[in-house]
Amino acid sequence: MKPIKNQTLKRRLNLGLAIAFMALSGSVHAGTITVKGSDTMVILAQKWAEVYMSKHPETKIQVTGGGSGTGFAALQNRGTDLANASRRIKPKEVESCIKAFSKRPTEYKVALDGLSVYVSKGNSVKELTLEQLDGIFSGKIRNWKDVGGNDAPITVYSRENSSGTYEFFKENVLKGKDFLASAQTMPGTAAVLQAVAKDKNGIGYGGAAYGEGAKHLLIRKDDASPAIEPSEENVVKGIYPIWRHLYVYLNPALDKGEINAYLNWIRSDDGQKVVKDVGYFPLPATLREK
């Protein structure tokens, strides 16, 4: 019986060493790619994973959301292979990554998005200027009649502060100012859309792929500018006032093998077809080089 115990102990020791080796190599589960971050990108990331795994059954891809900030935190803590983000990484987040794995994370642009502003289908307002959006979301404008709508209070729906969409909107529309204190914080873009669709006085913002149930407004850069729809053509040309890239970040040491193959596929014609099918906008060919 004693030799059997020794053999069992030896097997356990070998298994422990194997797990430790795989962890140091970048993933405890060989053949599994973990993806975490932007809630805006969740439906896109899940569809990418589904299509890719159907063609590469040997590869498993696990996708979770939580917000861009959550994705960056997981990247710093080696809790994910890929961090999805609907905004660019911040200098402090870069510093944290350098402390964690001694290198600046690699950035991939993976899609384009026209950040849309949504109201209920029954709302008579069809367009707003960036200045009016600033006024509404910062609390200076509180009644729809002040922007050409009915005499009714405006209900503002926003994203949580870990969201890249929240930060992008705050920086590019509110110019760094805070959202009004009464804004109702929602856990994801889908939740914002559901709330706005049910609230005739509501307004919210989110990615272009989440428009079902509500209507998007046309946006003017200023009073003298035309009202622009967040269409693919307008976003690709950069004439829609609130457009952005969507990103994937990773530790450069992991940018090889299965992970590199997956990222290359995402930016290929097949991967970009998924982008369009989901409702976002494919990268122009000139932007598909790393």
C-alpha positions as CSV (number, residue, x, y, z in Angstrom):
1,M,0.0,0.0,0.0
2,K,2.9,2.3,0.7
3,P,4.1,2.4,-3.0
4,I,0.6,3.3,-4.1
5,K,0.5,6.3,-1.8
6,N,3.9,7.4,-3.1
7,Q,2.6,7.1,-6.7
8,T,-0.5,9.1,-5.8
9,L,1.6,11.8,-4.2
10,K,3.8,11.9,-7.2
11,R,0.9,12.2,-9.6
12,R,-0.5,15.1,-7.5
13,L,2.9,16.8,-7.4
14,N,3.2,16.5,-11.2
15,L,-0.3,17.8,-11.7
16,G,0.5,20.8,-9.4
17,L,3.6,21.6,-11.4
18,A,1.7,21.4,-14.7
19,I,-1.0,23.8,-13.4
20,A,1.7,26.2,-12.2
21,F,3.4,26.0,-15.6
22,M,0.2,26.8,-17.4
23,A,-0.6,29.7,-15.1
24,L,2.9,31.2,-15.8
25,S,2.3,30.6,-19.5
26,G,-0.8,32.9,-19.4
27,S,-3.8,30.6,-18.9
28,V,-4.7,27.9,-16.3
29,H,-7.0,26.3,-18.8
30,A,-5.2,25.4,-22.0
31,G,-7.2,26.3,-25.1
32,T,-9.4,28.8,-23.2
33,I,-9.3,32.5,-24.0
34,T,-10.9,34.8,-21.4
35,V,-12.5,38.1,-22.3
36,K,-13.7,40.7,-19.9
37,G,-14.7,44.4,-19.9
38,S,-17.0,46.7,-21.8
39,D,-20.8,46.0,-21.4
40,T,-21.3,47.9,-24.7
41,M,-19.2,45.2,-26.4
42,V,-20.7,42.2,-24.7
43,I,-23.1,41.2,-27.5
44,L,-20.4,41.7,-30.1
45,A,-17.8,39.8,-28.1
46,Q,-20.2,36.9,-27.5
47,K,-21.0,36.7,-31.2
48,W,-17.4,36.8,-32.2
49,A,-16.7,34.0,-29.7
50,E,-19.7,31.9,-31.0
51,V,-18.7,32.2,-34.6
52,Y,-15.0,31.6,-34.0
53,M,-15.6,28.5,-31.8
54,S,-17.9,27.0,-34.5
55,K,-14.9,27.1,-36.8
56,H,-12.2,26.3,-34.2
57,P,-13.8,23.8,-31.8
58,E,-10.5,23.2,-30.1
59,T,-10.6,26.8,-28.7
60,K,-12.9,27.9,-25.9
61,I,-13.7,31.6,-25.4
62,Q,-15.3,32.9,-22.2
63,V,-16.8,36.4,-22.4
64,T,-18.0,38.5,-19.4
65,G,-18.9,42.2,-19.1
66,G,-18.7,44.5,-16.1
67,G,-17.5,47.7,-17.8
68,S,-14.3,48.9,-19.4
69,G,-12.8,49.8,-16.1
70,T,-13.5,46.4,-14.7
71,G,-11.8,44.9,-17.8
72,F,-8.7,47.0,-17.3
73,A,-8.6,46.0,-13.6
74,A,-8.7,42.4,-14.5
75,L,-6.0,42.9,-17.1
76,Q,-3.7,44.4,-14.5
77,N,-4.4,41.5,-12.1
78,R,-3.9,38.9,-14.8
79,G,-7.5,37.9,-14.4
80,T,-8.3,38.0,-18.1
81,D,-6.5,37.5,-21.4
82,L,-8.3,40.2,-23.3
83,A,-9.8,43.4,-22.0
84,N,-12.6,44.9,-24.1
85,A,-13.0,48.7,-23.9
86,S,-15.3,51.3,-25.3
87,R,-12.8,54.0,-24.5
88,R,-9.0,54.3,-24.7
89,I,-6.9,53.2,-21.7
90,K,-6.0,55.9,-19.2
91,P,-2.4,56.8,-18.3
92,K,-2.9,55.5,-14.8
93,E,-4.2,52.2,-16.1
94,V,-1.2,51.9,-18.4
95,E,1.1,52.5,-15.4
96,S,-0.7,49.8,-13.4
97,C,-0.2,47.4,-16.3
98,I,3.5,48.2,-16.6
99,K,3.9,47.5,-12.9
100,A,2.0,44.2,-13.3
101,F,3.7,42.8,-16.4
102,S,6.5,45.3,-17.2
103,K,5.1,46.4,-20.6
104,R,2.5,48.7,-22.0
105,P,-0.5,46.7,-23.0
106,T,-1.1,46.2,-26.7
107,E,-4.0,48.1,-28.2
108,Y,-6.2,46.7,-31.0
109,K,-8.9,48.8,-32.6
110,V,-11.6,46.3,-33.5
111,A,-14.7,48.3,-34.6
112,L,-16.4,51.7,-34.9
113,D,-19.4,52.9,-33.0
114,G,-21.7,55.9,-33.2
115,L,-22.6,56.6,-29.7
116,S,-26.4,57.1,-29.9
117,V,-28.7,59.2,-27.8
118,Y,-32.1,57.5,-27.3
119,V,-35.6,58.7,-26.4
120,S,-38.9,56.9,-26.4
121,K,-40.7,56.5,-29.7
122,G,-43.5,58.7,-28.6
123,N,-41.2,61.7,-27.9
124,S,-41.7,64.5,-30.5
125,V,-38.1,65.6,-30.3
126,K,-36.1,64.4,-33.3
127,E,-32.7,66.2,-32.9
128,L,-30.5,68.0,-30.4
129,T,-27.2,69.9,-30.5
130,L,-24.2,68.9,-28.4
131,E,-24.8,72.0,-26.3
132,Q,-28.4,70.9,-25.6
133,L,-27.2,67.4,-24.7
134,D,-24.7,69.0,-22.3
135,G,-27.5,71.0,-20.7
136,I,-29.8,68.0,-20.3
137,F,-27.2,65.5,-18.9
138,S,-25.6,68.1,-16.6
139,G,-29.0,69.3,-15.3
140,K,-29.1,72.8,-16.8
141,I,-32.1,71.8,-19.0
142,R,-34.8,69.9,-17.1
143,N,-37.9,70.3,-19.3
144,W,-38.5,68.9,-22.8
145,K,-40.2,72.2,-23.8
146,D,-36.8,73.9,-23.6
147,V,-35.6,71.8,-26.5
148,G,-38.7,71.8,-28.7
149,G,-40.6,69.0,-27.0
150,N,-43.7,68.8,-24.7
151,D,-44.0,70.5,-21.4
152,A,-42.7,67.6,-19.3
153,P,-39.8,67.0,-17.0
154,I,-36.8,65.2,-18.5
155,T,-35.8,61.9,-16.9
156,V,-32.1,61.2,-17.5
157,Y,-30.7,57.6,-17.6
158,S,-27.0,57.1,-17.5
159,R,-24.4,54.3,-17.1
160,E,-22.3,53.4,-14.0
161,N,-19.0,55.1,-13.6
162,S,-17.0,52.0,-14.4
163,S,-18.4,52.1,-17.9
164,G,-16.3,53.3,-20.8
165,T,-19.4,54.6,-22.5
166,Y,-20.1,56.8,-19.4
167,E,-16.5,58.1,-19.5
168,F,-16.6,58.8,-23.2
169,F,-19.9,60.6,-23.0
170,K,-18.7,62.6,-20.0
171,E,-15.5,63.7,-21.7
172,N,-16.8,64.3,-25.2
173,V,-20.3,65.7,-24.5
174,L,-20.1,67.1,-20.9
175,K,-16.5,68.3,-21.4
176,G,-15.6,66.7,-18.1
177,K,-18.5,68.0,-16.0
178,D,-20.5,65.7,-13.7
179,F,-23.8,64.3,-14.7
180,L,-26.8,65.7,-12.8
181,A,-27.2,64.1,-9.4
182,S,-30.7,62.8,-10.2
183,A,-29.6,60.8,-13.2
184,Q,-30.7,57.2,-12.9
185,T,-27.7,54.9,-13.2
186,M,-28.2,51.7,-15.1
187,P,-26.0,48.6,-15.2
188,G,-25.7,48.3,-19.0
189,T,-26.7,49.8,-22.3
190,A,-29.5,47.3,-22.7
191,A,-30.9,48.4,-19.3
192,V,-30.7,52.1,-20.4
193,L,-32.7,51.2,-23.6
194,Q,-35.3,49.3,-21.7
195,A,-35.9,52.2,-19.3
196,V,-36.0,54.8,-22.0
197,A,-38.4,52.7,-24.1
198,K,-40.9,52.6,-21.2
199,D,-40.5,56.2,-20.1
200,K,-42.0,58.8,-22.5
201,N,-40.0,61.5,-20.8
202,G,-36.7,59.6,-20.7
203,I,-33.4,60.1,-22.4
204,G,-30.3,57.9,-22.4
205,Y,-27.2,57.0,-24.5
206,G,-25.5,53.9,-25.7
207,G,-23.8,52.0,-28.5
208,A,-25.4,52.0,-31.9
209,A,-26.2,48.2,-31.7
210,Y,-28.7,48.7,-28.9
211,G,-31.5,50.8,-30.6
212,E,-34.4,48.3,-30.5
213,G,-37.4,49.6,-28.6
214,A,-36.5,53.3,-28.6
215,K,-35.5,55.9,-31.3
216,H,-32.1,57.6,-31.7
217,L,-31.9,61.3,-32.1
218,L,-30.1,63.2,-34.9
219,I,-27.2,65.2,-33.5
220,R,-26.0,68.6,-34.5
221,K,-22.5,69.7,-33.7
222,D,-23.9,73.3,-33.2
223,D,-26.9,75.4,-34.2
224,A,-25.3,76.1,-37.6
225,S,-24.5,72.4,-38.4
226,P,-26.7,69.9,-40.0
227,A,-28.5,67.2,-38.0
228,I,-26.5,63.9,-38.4
229,E,-27.7,60.4,-38.1
230,P,-25.4,57.8,-36.5
231,S,-25.2,55.7,-39.7
232,E,-22.2,53.7,-40.8
233,E,-21.4,56.1,-43.6
234,N,-21.5,59.1,-41.2
235,V,-19.5,57.4,-38.5
236,V,-16.8,56.1,-40.9
237,K,-16.4,59.6,-42.4
238,G,-16.2,61.0,-38.9
239,I,-19.1,63.5,-39.5
240,Y,-21.4,62.1,-36.8
241,P,-20.4,64.2,-33.7
242,I,-20.2,61.4,-31.2
243,W,-18.3,58.5,-32.7
244,R,-15.5,56.3,-31.3
245,H,-13.4,53.2,-31.7
246,L,-14.0,50.0,-29.8
247,Y,-10.8,48.4,-28.4
248,V,-9.2,45.2,-27.2
249,Y,-6.2,45.4,-24.9
250,L,-3.8,42.6,-23.7
251,N,-0.5,41.8,-22.2
252,P,2.0,41.8,-25.2
253,A,3.4,38.5,-23.8
254,L,0.1,36.8,-24.6
255,D,-0.2,38.1,-28.1
256,K,0.8,34.8,-29.7
257,G,-0.7,31.4,-30.6
258,E,-4.4,31.0,-30.2
259,I,-4.9,34.6,-28.8
260,N,-3.1,36.2,-31.7
261,A,-5.0,34.0,-34.2
262,Y,-8.3,35.1,-32.6
263,L,-7.4,38.8,-32.7
264,N,-6.3,38.5,-36.3
265,W,-9.6,36.8,-37.1
266,I,-11.6,39.5,-35.4
267,R,-10.0,42.2,-37.6
268,S,-10.4,40.0,-40.8
269,D,-13.3,40.3,-43.2
270,D,-15.1,37.4,-41.5
271,G,-14.7,39.0,-38.0
272,Q,-15.7,42.5,-39.3
273,K,-18.8,40.9,-40.9
274,V,-19.9,39.9,-37.4
275,V,-19.4,43.6,-36.4
276,K,-21.9,44.7,-39.0
277,D,-24.3,41.9,-38.3
278,V,-24.4,42.9,-34.6
279,G,-25.1,46.5,-35.4
280,Y,-21.7,48.2,-35.1
281,F,-19.6,49.5,-37.9
282,P,-16.6,47.6,-39.4
283,L,-13.1,49.1,-39.4
284,P,-12.0,50.6,-42.7
285,A,-9.2,48.4,-44.2
286,T,-6.7,51.2,-43.5
287,L,-7.3,50.8,-39.7
288,R,-6.9,47.0,-39.5
289,E,-3.2,47.1,-39.2
290,K,-2.0,47.0,-35.5
